[in-house]
Amino acid sequence: MTEIEYARWLSLLEGVEFVSKRVEQLKKRSSASEIDWVKPLAFQKYIEERAESMISDLRELEKQEAATNS
């Protein structure tokens, strides 16, 4: 898997986690049948916008782990 593919998958997971938390918050206020605002194109846009910064985050994390292991 290439670095960009990995970053895109992580971005998708991050987006799904955010939506999941938000849905749980909304369920406490209303019935679950009223929640219908999740749209696939929103995920696609989020992934496209987040992937490059995710790569930067991953590289920084690798540097921190390398420094810790040295």
C-alpha positions as CSV (number, residue, x, y, z in Angstrom):
1,M,0.0,0.0,0.0
2,T,1.4,3.4,-0.9
3,E,1.7,6.2,1.6
4,I,-1.2,8.2,0.0
5,E,-3.5,5.1,0.0
6,Y,-2.7,4.5,3.7
7,A,-3.3,8.2,4.5
8,R,-6.6,8.1,2.6
9,W,-7.8,5.0,4.5
10,L,-6.8,6.6,7.8
11,S,-8.7,9.7,6.8
12,L,-11.8,7.7,6.1
13,L,-11.5,6.0,9.5
14,E,-11.1,9.4,11.2
15,G,-14.1,10.7,9.4
16,V,-16.3,7.7,10.3
17,E,-15.2,8.0,13.9
18,F,-16.2,11.7,14.0
19,V,-19.6,10.9,12.5
20,S,-20.1,8.1,14.9
21,K,-19.5,10.3,17.9
22,R,-21.8,13.0,16.5
23,V,-24.6,10.5,15.8
24,E,-24.3,9.2,19.4
25,Q,-24.7,12.8,20.6
26,L,-27.7,13.3,18.4
27,K,-29.4,10.1,19.5
28,K,-29.5,11.4,23.0
29,R,-31.5,14.4,21.8
30,S,-33.8,12.8,19.2
31,S,-34.9,9.5,17.7
32,A,-32.4,7.6,15.6
33,S,-34.8,7.7,12.6
34,E,-34.4,11.5,12.3
35,I,-30.6,11.2,11.7
36,D,-30.1,11.1,8.0
37,W,-27.4,13.7,7.2
38,V,-24.4,11.5,6.5
39,K,-23.6,11.7,2.8
40,P,-20.9,9.8,0.9
41,L,-19.7,12.9,-1.0
42,A,-18.9,14.6,2.3
43,F,-16.6,11.7,3.2
44,Q,-14.9,11.9,-0.2
45,K,-14.3,15.6,0.2
46,Y,-13.0,15.1,3.8
47,I,-10.6,12.4,2.6
48,E,-9.3,14.5,-0.3
49,E,-8.7,17.5,2.0
50,R,-7.3,15.5,4.9
51,A,-5.0,13.0,3.1
52,E,-2.0,15.3,2.6
53,S,-2.0,16.6,6.2
54,M,-2.5,13.0,7.4
55,I,0.8,12.1,5.6
56,S,2.5,14.9,7.5
57,D,1.1,13.7,10.7
58,L,2.3,10.1,10.0
59,R,5.8,11.3,9.1
60,E,5.9,13.3,12.4
61,L,4.8,10.3,14.3
62,E,7.5,8.2,12.7
63,K,10.1,10.8,13.7
64,Q,8.9,10.8,17.3
65,E,8.9,7.0,17.4
66,A,12.4,6.8,15.9
67,A,13.6,9.4,18.5
68,T,12.0,7.4,21.3
69,N,13.6,4.1,20.1
70,S,17.1,5.6,19.7
